[in-house]
Amino acid sequence: MVSNAAYKIIKKAVILRIKHGENAVDVIDSYPKLSDTQRARMLLELEEEGYITSETPQEEEVLLEEE
């Protein structure tokens, strides 16, 4: 778990990385100090703010389609 200030900084970094084409889940997972609750909250916020969509294929879905 990280503080609110650290959460906001990480969220801005995540947004930049998503804009550069990285997968949102992979980016968020690269911050190991985020709690599971913070990860879920960030994904929800990013979806609500339009940075990702629920239709955005996640890595697991892409792997299943390739098999």
Stockholm file with secondary structure:
# STOCKHOLM 1.0

chainA/1-67         MVSNAAYKIIKKAVILRIKHGENAVDVIDSYPKLSDTQRARMLLELEEEGYITSETPQEEEVLLEEE
#=GR chainA/1-67 SS CCCHHHHHHHHHHHHHHHHTTCCHHHHHHTCTTSCHHHHHHHHHHHHHTTSSCTTSCCHHHHHHHHC
#=GC SS_cons        CCCHHHHHHHHHHHHHHHHTTCCHHHHHHTCTTSCHHHHHHHHHHHHHTTSSCTTSCCHHHHHHHHC
//
